Amino acid sequence: MTGETVERDDQVKGCEIAKDDLVPIEDYELSEIALESTHTINIEAFCRREEVDERYLDKP
C-alpha cells in the first residue's frame, strides 16, 4: 500500500481469496448474488422477563 488516493473511476470491488490475492467483482455480478431482503425477523426463542436486564426495556 502506498497511501496514495485512488480516483473513483480507478476503484474496483473485489474479494480477497488469499493474502494479497484479489479477484475483481463487477457490479452486474454483485446484483446477481445479492440476497433478497424480506424485512422480517425470525424469532427463534423466548426468554422469561426476569432474564432481561432492565436497561433493555426502554430502548434496544
C-alpha positions as CSV (number, residue, x, y, z in Angstrom):
1,M,0.0,0.0,0.0
2,T,1.3,3.4,-1.0
3,G,-1.1,5.6,0.9
4,E,-2.0,7.5,-2.3
5,T,-5.6,8.4,-3.1
6,V,-7.2,6.4,-5.8
7,E,-9.6,8.2,-8.1
8,R,-13.2,6.9,-8.1
9,D,-13.0,5.8,-11.7
10,D,-10.0,3.6,-10.9
11,Q,-11.6,1.9,-7.8
12,V,-13.0,-1.6,-8.1
13,K,-14.7,-4.0,-5.8
14,G,-13.1,-7.4,-5.2
15,C,-12.9,-10.4,-3.0
16,E,-9.7,-11.5,-1.3
17,I,-9.2,-15.2,-1.9
18,A,-5.7,-15.3,-0.2
19,K,-3.4,-12.8,1.4
20,D,-2.8,-10.0,-1.2
21,D,-4.6,-12.1,-3.9
22,L,-7.8,-10.3,-5.0
23,V,-10.4,-11.3,-7.6
24,P,-12.3,-8.3,-9.1
25,I,-16.1,-8.3,-8.9
26,E,-18.1,-6.4,-11.4
27,D,-21.3,-4.5,-10.5
28,Y,-23.5,-6.9,-12.5
29,E,-22.0,-9.8,-10.6
30,L,-22.9,-8.2,-7.3
31,S,-26.5,-7.7,-8.3
32,E,-26.7,-11.4,-9.3
33,I,-25.5,-12.6,-5.9
34,A,-27.4,-10.0,-3.8
35,L,-29.6,-11.5,-1.1
36,E,-33.3,-10.7,-1.3
37,S,-34.3,-8.9,1.9
38,T,-37.6,-10.0,3.5
39,H,-37.7,-7.2,6.1
40,T,-38.8,-9.8,8.7
41,I,-37.3,-11.0,11.9
42,N,-37.2,-14.7,12.7
43,I,-37.9,-15.4,16.4
44,E,-36.0,-18.5,17.4
45,A,-36.7,-18.5,21.2
46,F,-38.3,-16.6,24.0
47,C,-36.9,-15.9,27.5
48,R,-38.5,-15.1,30.8
49,R,-38.9,-11.4,31.8
50,E,-36.5,-11.9,34.7
51,E,-33.7,-12.8,32.3
52,V,-33.8,-9.4,30.5
53,D,-31.6,-6.7,32.0
54,E,-33.7,-3.5,32.9
55,R,-31.6,-1.3,30.6
56,Y,-33.0,-3.1,27.6
57,L,-36.7,-2.5,28.4
58,D,-36.9,1.2,27.3
59,K,-34.5,1.0,24.3
60,P,-33.0,-1.9,22.4
